[in-house]
Amino acid sequence: MDKLRKMAVFTRVVELGSFAAAAADQNVTPAIVGRHVADLEAMLGLRLINRTTRSMEVTDAGQHYYHGCKTMLDQMAELEQDVADRKGASPSGIVRVAAPEGIGSPLLLDAVESFQKLYPEVLFDLVFENDQTDFISAKVDLSIRLAISLEDSSLIVAKLMDTQLSLFAAPSYLERLGVPTTVQDLDNHSCLAFGGSRFGDSWPLMTKAGLRKLRQPWRLVANQTHIYREALVRGMGIGLLPEVMAADLVEAELLVPICLDSRFPDVGVFGVYHEKTFQPRRVRLFLEHLREHIRQA
């Protein structure tokens, strides 16, 4: 068991990038973390991490050993959970979910709230960010992603729903400057871009020839969804959002959808996770619950 503890500490050093961060994560001192790593190196007769007072670098042998440790520790945790599930115990433990910042409320929080009413012993750790989360370093069980298409053979992908990309603006803005009806009309409007979009400085537009990139002299670019939505609500311009991220503002009559002579593509909302021999039951149950919650919404 002592060796397993040392391996667990070593994996967190590699994942978090420093002895100090691993010490805080494991609630021990950096000296104890260093001792665990040194003990492993002595047992193996290999240098796992080259370290100085200011930096550390995982050696090739250390990287190879890390991946083996990670696989073994994950399988052990999943096996223990699987055995507990087979005993008929109520699901418990933490479900770590990563999602785009703009989809957290109300869609994801509503699903978490209703799930915890069914399974009160399941806890959630929600990570909201617009970049794709690294499953390993963030210890994420499930990632919610929005994409026109999603292809990654190393991951298991479950489509939860489709939502259309649409233009939105505040009623005050449209009263002031009028409602555009064609793509060309946008040249006479203030257009706002979402800087965290995978499409960069363009909007994807459907044409007979396929998708094309629509670029405008953006009046404002924001890389946080809540700031982008706030700018639209304030009447600062017209912006492109997945309808699922604007539904609450439309319902509150703070934003109005705009229909042009051309349309924007549908975006899939996907649940993405690593293939595991023993996927924790709590994660499987939540993914099923989330899918049903979205279907009924």
VOBA-1610 file (N, C-alpha, C; in pm, whole numbers, padded with zeros to 5 digits, always signed):
BEGIN
Met+00082-00120+00000Met+00000+00000+00000Met+00086+00126+00000Asp+00199+00120+00072Asp+00287+00235+00078Asp+00339+00270-00061Lys+00366+00168-00140Lys+00415+00193-00275Lys+00305+00256-00361Leu+00182+00210-00344Leu+00070+00269-00418Leu+00054+00417-00381Arg+00072+00448-00256Arg+00064+00588-00212Arg+00171+00671-00279Lys+00291+00619-00286Lys+00400+00691-00352Lys+00370+00711-00500Met+00314+00609-00564Met+00279+00620-00705Met+00171+00725-00727Ala+00073+00730-00635Ala-00034+00829-00648Ala+00021+00970-00634Val+00113+00990-00540Val+00173+01122-00523Val+00256+01159-00646Phe+00331+01064-00699Phe+00413+01089-00818Phe+00325+01132-00936Thr+00212+01064-00956Thr+00125+01101-01069Thr+00075+01244-01056Arg+00046+01288-00934Arg-00002+01424-00917Arg+00109+01526-00940Val+00233+01491-00908Val+00345+01580-00937Val+00354+01602-01087Val+00345+01494-01164Val+00353+01504-01310Val+00235+01585-01364Glu+00115+01557-01316Glu-00005+01622-01369Glu-00012+01770-01334Leu+00033+01805-01214Leu+00022+01943-01168Leu+00148+02026-01196Gly+00257+01959-01229Gly+00376+02030-01274Gly+00468+02083-01168Ser+00442+02052-01041Ser+00534+02098-00937Ser+00513+02018-00810Phe+00617+02012-00728Phe+00609+01943-00600Phe+00516+02019-00505Ala+00522+02152-00510Ala+00440+02233-00420Ala+00292+02214-00450Ala+00257+02213-00579Ala+00116+02196-00616Ala+00067+02057-00576Ala+00150+01956-00598Ala+00113+01820-00559Ala+00098+01809-00408Ala+00183+01878-00333Ala+00174+01876-00187Ala+00043+01936-00140Ala+00003+02049-00200Ala-00124+02111-00163Ala-00241+02020-00200Asp-00231+01956-00316Asp-00337+01866-00362Asp-00352+01746-00269Gln-00241+01695-00218Gln-00242+01576-00134Gln-00245+01609+00016Asn-00246+01739+00048Asn-00251+01785+00187Asn-00132+01734+00269Val-00013+01742+00208Val+00111+01707+00277Val+00213+01818+00248Thr+00332+01807+00303Thr+00436+01908+00277Thr+00512+01873+00150Pro+00574+01972+00083Pro+00657+01943-00034Pro+00770+01846-00002Ala+00822+01850+00121Ala+00931+01759+00158Ala+00883+01614+00153Ile+00761+01589+00198Ile+00707+01452+00194Ile+00687+01408+00050Val+00639+01498-00034Val+00624+01466-00177Val+00760+01428-00237Gly+00861+01508-00207Gly+00995+01480-00257Gly+01048+01347-00210Arg+01015+01312-00085Arg+01060+01185-00031Arg+00994+01067-00103His+00865+01081-00132His+00794+00974-00204His+00855+00951-00342Val+00882+01060-00413Val+00940+01048-00547Val+01080+00989-00538Ala+01160+01035-00442Ala+01296+00982-00425Ala+01293+00833-00392Asp+01198+00790-00311Asp+01186+00648-00277Asp+01156+00564-00400Leu+01067+00613-00486Leu+01035+00541-00610Leu+01159+00532-00698Glu+01234+00641-00711Glu+01354+00641-00794Glu+01457+00541-00740Ala+01467+00534-00607Ala+01563+00440-00547Ala+01520+00295-00573Met+01389+00268-00565Met+01338+00133-00590Met+01359+00091-00735Leu+01338+00186-00826Leu+01348+00157-00969Leu+01491+00166-01021Gly+01574+00239-00952Gly+01709+00264-01001Gly+01708+00354-01123Leu+01609+00444-01130Leu+01593+00535-01245Leu+01562+00675-01195Arg+01603+00773-01272Arg+01566+00911-01244Arg+01431+00938-01313Leu+01330+00971-01232Leu+01197+00998-01287Leu+01177+01146-01317Ile+01233+01232-01232Ile+01217+01376-01247Ile+01351+01444-01222Asn+01393+01525-01319Asn+01510+01611-01298Asn+01462+01740-01234Arg+01516+01776-01119Arg+01466+01893-01049Arg+01579+01981-00999Thr+01550+02110-01003Thr+01639+02210-00944Thr+01554+02289-00845Thr+01614+02390-00786Thr+01538+02472-00690Thr+01428+02552-00759Arg+01438+02569-00892Arg+01342+02654-00962Arg+01255+02580-01062Ser+01292+02459-01102Ser+01214+02393-01206Ser+01224+02241-01192Met+01138+02173-01266Met+01143+02027-01272Met+01110+01983-01413Glu+01165+01869-01451Glu+01139+01814-01584Glu+01127+01663-01572Val+01015+01610-01621Val+00992+01466-01615Val+01077+01399-01723Thr+01153+01299-01685Thr+01240+01229-01781Thr+01155+01137-01869Asp+01216+01083-01974Asp+01145+00988-02060Asp+01099+00867-01979Ala+01188+00818-01892Ala+01151+00705-01806Ala+01037+00745-01712Gly+01041+00869-01664Gly+00935+00918-01576Gly+00801+00926-01646Gln+00802+00969-01773Gln+00677+00976-01850Gln+00620+00836-01870His+00706+00742-01904His+00661+00605-01925His+00604+00546-01795Tyr+00674+00570-01685Tyr+00629+00519-01556Tyr+00498+00586-01513Tyr+00486+00717-01542Tyr+00364+00790-01508Tyr+00241+00727-01574His+00253+00702-01706His+00137+00647-01778His+00098+00510-01721Gly+00196+00429-01686Gly+00166+00301-01626Gly+00100+00315-01490Cys+00153+00407-01408Cys+00093+00432-01277Cys-00050+00483-01290Lys-00070+00576-01382Lys-00202+00635-01399Lys-00304+00529-01439Thr-00267+00445-01534Thr-00358+00339-01579Thr-00393+00246-01464Met-00293+00204-01388Met-00316+00110-01279Met-00400+00171-01168Leu-00370+00295-01129Leu-00445+00360-01022Leu-00590+00385-01063Asp-00611+00426-01189Asp-00747+00448-01236Asp-00826+00318-01237Gln-00764+00211-01287Gln-00833+00083-01293Gln-00866+00032-01152Met-00778+00055-01057Met-00804+00011-00920Met-00923+00087-00862Ala-00925+00220-00882Ala-01036+00300-00830Ala-01168+00260-00896Glu-01162+00236-01028Glu-01284+00199-01099Glu-01332+00060-01059Leu-01238-00032-01034Leu-01274-00166-00990Leu-01342-00161-00853Glu-01287-00082-00761Glu-01347-00070-00629Glu-01488-00012-00638Gln-01506+00088-00725Gln-01639+00146-00743Gln-01734+00046-00805Asp-01684-00032-00903Asp-01767-00131-00970Asp-01814-00238-00871Val-01725-00280-00784Val-01762-00380-00682Val-01868-00323-00589Ala-01850-00198-00548Ala-01949-00134-00461Ala-02084-00123-00531Asp-02082-00091-00661Asp-02206-00080-00738Asp-02279-00214-00744Arg-02203-00322-00763Arg-02263-00454-00773Arg-02327-00498-00641Lys-02282-00441-00531Lys-02341-00472-00402Lys-02476-00401-00384Gly-02511-00317-00481Gly-02638-00247-00474Gly-02634-00120-00392Ala-02515-00074-00359Ala-02503+00049-00281Ala-02548+00169-00363Ser-02601+00268-00296Ser-02642+00390-00365Ser-02518+00459-00422Pro-02525+00512-00544Pro-02408+00579-00602Pro-02357+00691-00512Ser-02226+00701-00503Ser-02165+00806-00422Ser-02033+00846-00487Gly-01971+00949-00432Gly-01844+00996-00487Gly-01863+01122-00568Ile-01754+01164-00634Ile-01753+01290-00707Ile-01760+01265-00857Val-01844+01342-00925Val-01847+01345-01072Val-01788+01479-01115Arg-01678+01472-01188Arg-01611+01593-01235Arg-01651+01620-01379Val-01716+01733-01402Val-01769+01768-01533Val-01708+01898-01582Ala-01656+01898-01702Ala-01606+02020-01766Ala-01705+02061-01874Ala-01731+02190-01885Ala-01830+02238-01981Ala-01797+02380-02024Pro-01844+02421-02143Pro-01826+02561-02183Pro-01895+02651-02081Glu-01834+02763-02059Glu-01883+02854-01956Glu-02030+02893-01978Gly-02072+02907-02102Gly-02206+02956-02130Gly-02317+02854-02117Ile-02283+02727-02097Ile-02387+02624-02091Ile-02415+02581-01947Gly-02346+02643-01852Gly-02361+02602-01714Gly-02497+02631-01654Ser-02548+02748-01680Ser-02676+02787-01622Ser-02768+02834-01735Pro-02893+02779-01740Pro-02948+02687-01641Pro-02934+02538-01677Leu-02891+02506-01799Leu-02901+02369-01849Leu-02828+02269-01760Leu-02699+02289-01737Leu-02621+02191-01662Leu-02657+02193-01514Leu-02673+02312-01456Leu-02706+02320-01314Leu-02842+02258-01285Asp-02938+02275-01375Asp-03069+02212-01357Asp-03056+02061-01353Ala-02973+02006-01443Ala-02954+01861-01448Ala-02884+01811-01322Val-02783+01884-01275Val-02712+01845-01153Val-02807+01849-01033Glu-02886+01955-01025Glu-02978+01970-00912Glu-03079+01855-00906Ser-03140+01822-01020Ser-03238+01715-01021Ser-03173+01578-00998Phe-03048+01561-01045Phe-02978+01434-01023Phe-02947+01415-00875Gln-02906+01520-00808Gln-02872+01508-00667Gln-02994+01484-00579Lys-03113+01519-00628Lys-03233+01484-00555Lys-03257+01333-00558Leu-03214+01271-00669Leu-03228+01125-00681Leu-03115+01053-00608Tyr-02994+01110-00617Tyr-02876+01046-00559Tyr-02801+01149-00474Pro-02847+01171-00353Pro-02790+01280-00270Pro-02645+01258-00228Glu-02593+01136-00241Glu-02455+01111-00199Glu-02355+01136-00311Val-02402+01173-00429Val-02312+01206-00540Val-02281+01356-00536Leu-02154+01387-00537Leu-02107+01525-00535Leu-02058+01563-00674Phe-02056+01694-00703Phe-02014+01740-00835Phe-01903+01844-00823Asp-01807+01832-00913Asp-01701+01931-00929Asp-01712+01981-01073Leu-01762+02104-01089Leu-01789+02159-01221Leu-01677+02255-01262Val-01623+02233-01380Val-01516+02317-01435Val-01570+02386-01559Phe-01586+02518-01553Phe-01638+02592-01667Phe-01525+02667-01736Glu-01500+02633-01861Glu-01399+02700-01941Glu-01431+02676-02088Asn-01379+02761-02173Asn-01413+02752-02314Asn-01310+02675-02396Asp-01195+02643-02336Asp-01097+02557-02403Asp-01129+02412-02373Gln-01081+02322-02460Gln-01101+02180-02435Gln-01017+02137-02316Thr-01081+02072-02221Thr-01015+02033-02097Thr-00933+01907-02116Asp-00815+01907-02057Asp-00731+01787-02056Asp-00787+01690-01952Phe-00837+01575-01997Phe-00901+01481-01906Phe-00807+01438-01794Ile-00678+01418-01828Ile-00586+01361-01730Ile-00549+01463-01623Ser-00500+01579-01664Ser-00452+01676-01566Ser-00566+01732-01482Ala-00685+01743-01540Ala-00800+01798-01466Ala-00880+01690-01395Lys-00844+01562-01416Lys-00914+01449-01354Lys-01065+01458-01382Val-01099+01485-01507Val-01238+01504-01548Val-01300+01371-01589Asp-01424+01347-01543Asp-01497+01226-01581Asp-01574+01245-01710Leu-01628+01365-01728Leu-01717+01392-01841Leu-01697+01535-01887Ser-01688+01554-02018Ser-01675+01687-02074Ser-01792+01715-02168Ile-01853+01832-02154Ile-01960+01875-02244Ile-01898+01966-02348Arg-01914+01931-02474Arg-01853+02010-02582Arg-01957+02047-02687Leu-01940+02165-02744Leu-02023+02212-02854Leu-01937+02215-02979Ala-01986+02152-03087Ala-01908+02149-03211Ala-02001+02115-03328Ile-01967+02163-03447Ile-02041+02124-03566Ile-02020+01976-03592Ser-01898+01930-03575Ser-01869+01787-03580Ser-01759+01760-03479Leu-01758+01639-03427Leu-01660+01605-03324Leu-01602+01469-03358Glu-01473+01468-03390Glu-01407+01344-03428Glu-01279+01329-03347Asp-01279+01234-03256Asp-01160+01204-03177Asp-01170+01057-03140Ser-01093+00974-03209Ser-01103+00830-03191Ser-01062+00784-03052Ser-00992+00870-02977Ser-00947+00830-02844Ser-01053+00852-02738Leu-01166+00912-02775Leu-01271+00943-02679Leu-01403+00879-02718Ile-01488+00858-02619Ile-01624+00810-02642Ile-01713+00934-02650Val-01792+00943-02757Val-01873+01061-02782Val-02020+01022-02783Ala-02100+01091-02702Ala-02245+01070-02699Ala-02313+01203-02729Lys-02388+01210-02841Lys-02457+01335-02873Lys-02576+01352-02781Leu-02587+01469-02721Leu-02695+01499-02629Leu-02808+01575-02697Met-02772+01664-02789Met-02874+01743-02858Met-02809+01820-02972Asp-02893+01878-03057Asp-02848+01973-03158Asp-02906+02109-03124Thr-02830+02213-03150Thr-02878+02349-03130Thr-02824+02434-03245Gln-02905+02526-03293Gln-02863+02605-03409Gln-02787+02730-03367Leu-02686+02764-03444Leu-02622+02893-03428Leu-02713+03000-03487Ser-02737+03107-03412Ser-02826+03213-03458Ser-02771+03349-03415Leu-02816+03451-03486Leu-02781+03589-03449Leu-02882+03642-03347Phe-02830+03723-03253Phe-02916+03782-03150Phe-02875+03927-03128Ala-02973+04006-03087Ala-02946+04144-03049Ala-03052+04188-02950Ala-03020+04293-02876Ala-03116+04347-02779Ala-03225+04424-02852Pro-03348+04426-02799Pro-03456+04506-02859Pro-03415+04653-02875Ser-03341+04707-02778Ser-03300+04848-02786Ser-03210+04873-02905Tyr-03121+04777-02935Tyr-03032+04792-03049Tyr-03112+04790-03179Leu-03204+04696-03192Leu-03282+04683-03315Leu-03376+04801-03336Glu-03427+04857-03227Glu-03510+04977-03239Glu-03428+05095-03290Arg-03303+05098-03249Arg-03214+05208-03286Arg-03165+05198-03429Leu-03126+05077-03470Leu-03056+05061-03598Leu-03130+04973-03699Gly-03244+04919-03660Gly-03321+04838-03753Gly-03279+04693-03752Val-03361+04608-03813Val-03338+04463-03815Val-03278+04422-03949Pro-03158+04366-03950Pro-03102+04319-04076Pro-03178+04196-04126Thr-03192+04187-04258Thr-03263+04072-04316Thr-03176+03993-04413Thr-03061+04049-04450Thr-02969+03979-04540Thr-02828+03982-04480Val-02743+03895-04533Val-02604+03895-04488Val-02538+04029-04519Gln-02574+04087-04637Gln-02515+04215-04676Gln-02554+04327-04579Asp-02673+04316-04520Asp-02716+04419-04424Asp-02623+04429-04304Leu-02555+04319-04272Leu-02467+04319-04155Leu-02353+04419-04169Asp-02320+04456-04294Asp-02212+04553-04315Asp-02245+04688-04252Asn-02374+04714-04230Asn-02417+04841-04172Asn-02451+04830-04024His-02405+04721-03962His-02436+04698-03821His-02308+04674-03740Ser-02322+04689-03610Ser-02212+04658-03518Ser-02216+04510-03487Cys-02115+04437-03528Cys-02111+04292-03506Cys-02007+04260-03398Leu-02046+04172-03309Leu-01960+04132-03197Leu-01918+03988-03215Ala-01794+03957-03185Ala-01742+03821-03203Ala-01705+03759-03070Phe-01721+03628-03064Phe-01680+03553-02945Phe-01539+03501-02968Gly-01443+03552-02891Gly-01302+03520-02913Gly-01264+03379-02878Gly-01347+03308-02798Gly-01316+03170-02763Gly-01368+03070-02863Ser-01427+03119-02973Ser-01486+03030-03072Ser-01378+02956-03150Arg-01405+02831-03185Arg-01311+02754-03267Arg-01300+02812-03407Phe-01394+02900-03444Phe-01391+02960-03578Phe-01310+03089-03581Gly-01249+03122-03467Gly-01159+03237-03464Gly-01231+03367-03490Asp-01181+03441-03586Asp-01237+03574-03611Asp-01343+03571-03720Ser-01420+03465-03729Ser-01521+03455-03834Ser-01645+03385-03781Trp-01756+03402-03854Trp-01879+03328-03828Trp-01896+03223-03938Pro-01932+03099-03903Pro-01954+02997-04007Pro-02093+03015-04069Leu-02097+03030-04200Leu-02222+03057-04271Leu-02250+02944-04370Met-02375+02897-04372Met-02413+02791-04464Met-02437+02850-04604Thr-02378+02789-04706Thr-02401+02828-04845Thr-02425+02702-04927Lys-02464+02717-05052Lys-02484+02602-05138Lys-02354+02525-05160Ala-02243+02595-05151Ala-02112+02531-05170Ala-02057+02473-05039Gly-02132+02490-04930Gly-02085+02441-04800Gly-02058+02557-04705Leu-01988+02530-04598Leu-01959+02634-04500Leu-01860+02736-04554Arg-01885+02862-04529Arg-01785+02964-04558Arg-01770+03053-04436Lys-01658+03120-04427Lys-01630+03206-04312Lys-01674+03349-04342Leu-01758+03399-04256Leu-01806+03537-04268Leu-01727+03623-04171Arg-01658+03721-04223Arg-01577+03810-04138Arg-01633+03951-04144Gln-01629+04017-04030Gln-01675+04154-04020Gln-01570+04235-03944Pro-01572+04367-03956Pro-01485+04451-03871Pro-01544+04455-03730Trp-01511+04354-03649Trp-01576+04335-03519Trp-01565+04460-03432Arg-01679+04504-03382Arg-01679+04620-03293Arg-01628+04581-03154Leu-01644+04455-03120Leu-01597+04406-02990Leu-01575+04255-03001Val-01468+04208-02939Val-01441+04064-02930Val-01426+04030-02782Ala-01496+03926-02736Ala-01487+03882-02596Ala-01465+03732-02592Asn-01383+03687-02499Asn-01354+03544-02491Asn-01422+03476-02373Gln-01510+03549-02303Gln-01589+03491-02195Gln-01737+03505-02231Thr-01811+03395-02220Thr-01949+03394-02265Thr-02034+03493-02188His-02014+03504-02055His-02101+03593-01979His-02077+03739-02017Ile-01953+03775-02054Ile-01925+03911-02100Ile-01987+03934-02238Tyr-01976+03834-02324Tyr-02032+03843-02459Tyr-02184+03862-02452Arg-02249+03781-02369Arg-02394+03792-02354Arg-02433+03928-02296Glu-02355+03975-02198Glu-02384+04105-02137Glu-02372+04218-02239Ala-02273+04211-02327Ala-02257+04314-02430Ala-02377+04316-02524Leu-02428+04198-02557Leu-02547+04191-02642Leu-02669+04249-02571Val-02688+04213-02446Val-02803+04262-02369Val-02798+04415-02356Arg-02677+04469-02347Arg-02663+04616-02335Arg-02691+04688-02466Gly-02709+04614-02574Gly-02737+04678-02702Gly-02613+04726-02774Met-02499+04662-02748Met-02375+04704-02810Met-02358+04651-02952Gly-02441+04557-02992Gly-02431+04505-03128Gly-02503+04373-03145Ile-02474+04309-03259Ile-02534+04180-03295Ile-02429+04071-03276Gly-02470+03959-03220Gly-02374+03851-03196Gly-02430+03715-03231Leu-02339+03621-03251Leu-02374+03484-03287Leu-02357+03393-03166Leu-02462+03317-03135Leu-02460+03227-03021Leu-02537+03099-03053Pro-02499+02986-02994Pro-02586+02869-03000Pro-02717+02903-02928Glu-02829+02860-02985Glu-02958+02896-02926Glu-02972+02851-02782Val-02907+02738-02747Val-02915+02689-02611Val-02851+02785-02512Met-02756+02867-02558Met-02688+02962-02471Met-02761+03096-02463Ala-02864+03113-02545Ala-02936+03240-02545Ala-03083+03223-02506Ala-03127+03100-02485Ala-03269+03072-02462Ala-03324+03148-02342Asp-03248+03155-02232Asp-03298+03224-02113Asp-03313+03373-02136Leu-03222+03431-02215Leu-03229+03575-02243Leu-03342+03607-02341Val-03369+03518-02433Val-03482+03536-02525Val-03613+03526-02448Glu-03622+03427-02358Glu-03743+03409-02278Glu-03769+03532-02191Ala-03661+03594-02142Ala-03675+03714-02059Ala-03692+03841-02144Glu-03696+03824-02276Glu-03712+03935-02371Glu-03597+04035-02364Leu-03480+03984-02326Leu-03360+04068-02325Leu-03285+04060-02457Leu-03304+03951-02531Leu-03248+03935-02665Leu-03356+03889-02761Val-03334+03923-02888Val-03427+03885-02996Val-03348+03810-03102Pro-03397+03693-03146Pro-03329+03624-03256Pro-03350+03697-03388Ile-03250+03690-03475Ile-03254+03758-03604Ile-03245+03653-03715Cys-03338+03659-03809Cys-03339+03566-03922Cys-03291+03637-04048Leu-03190+03579-04113Leu-03136+03635-04237Leu-03177+03550-04356Asp-03135+03590-04475Asp-03163+03513-04595Asp-03072+03391-04606Ser-02971+03383-04522Ser-02883+03266-04514Ser-02883+03220-04368Arg-02852+03092-04348Arg-02856+03040-04211Arg-02718+02994-04165Phe-02707+02981-04037Phe-02586+02931-03976Phe-02606+02783-03942Pro-02499+02709-03925Pro-02513+02563-03907Pro-02563+02524-03769Asp-02611+02401-03763Asp-02643+02342-03634Asp-02514+02305-03561Val-02521+02308-03431Val-02408+02269-03347Val-02453+02154-03259Gly-02371+02052-03251Gly-02403+01941-03163Gly-02353+01968-03022Val-02431+01924-02924Val-02388+01927-02785Val-02355+01782-02749Phe-02228+01758-02715Phe-02180+01622-02695Phe-02134+01600-02551Gly-02158+01480-02503Gly-02096+01434-02380Gly-01977+01349-02420Val-01858+01383-02370Val-01735+01317-02413Val-01663+01262-02291Tyr-01614+01139-02303Tyr-01541+01080-02191Tyr-01444+00976-02243His-01347+00943-02160His-01249+00841-02194His-01311+00703-02184Glu-01272+00615-02273Glu-01315+00477-02261Glu-01242+00414-02142Lys-01319+00354-02053Lys-01262+00292-01935Lys-01322+00154-01915Thr-01241+00062-01863Thr-01292-00071-01837Thr-01404-00067-01734Phe-01385+00014-01630Phe-01485+00027-01525Phe-01527+00174-01515Gln-01624+00213-01595Gln-01675+00350-01586Gln-01760+00360-01459Pro-01730+00452-01368Pro-01808+00461-01245Pro-01957+00473-01274Arg-02034+00402-01196Arg-02179+00400-01216Arg-02238+00540-01203Arg-02184+00621-01112Arg-02237+00755-01094Arg-02222+00839-01220Val-02112+00816-01295Val-02090+00890-01420Val-02187+00841-01527Arg-02204+00709-01539Arg-02298+00655-01637Arg-02439+00704-01609Leu-02478+00702-01481Leu-02613+00746-01445Leu-02633+00894-01475Phe-02531+00975-01448Phe-02548+01119-01473Phe-02557+01148-01622Leu-02478+01080-01703Leu-02485+01102-01847Leu-02624+01066-01900Glu-02680+00955-01853Glu-02816+00917-01893Glu-02917+01020-01844His-02899+01068-01723His-02989+01168-01666His-02981+01299-01744Leu-02860+01339-01780Leu-02841+01462-01855Leu-02908+01453-01992Arg-02892+01340-02058Arg-02955+01320-02188Arg-03108+01329-02178Glu-03164+01265-02075Glu-03310+01268-02057Glu-03357+01409-02017His-03278+01476-01934His-03312+01613-01893His-03318+01705-02015Ile-03220+01693-02103Ile-03216+01777-02222Ile-03332+01744-02315Arg-03364+01616-02327Arg-03473+01573-02415Arg-03607+01631-02370Gln-03625+01643-02238Gln-03751+01692-02186Gln-03756+01843-02171Ala-03641+01907-02186Ala-03636+02054-02166Ala-03712+02127-02277
//
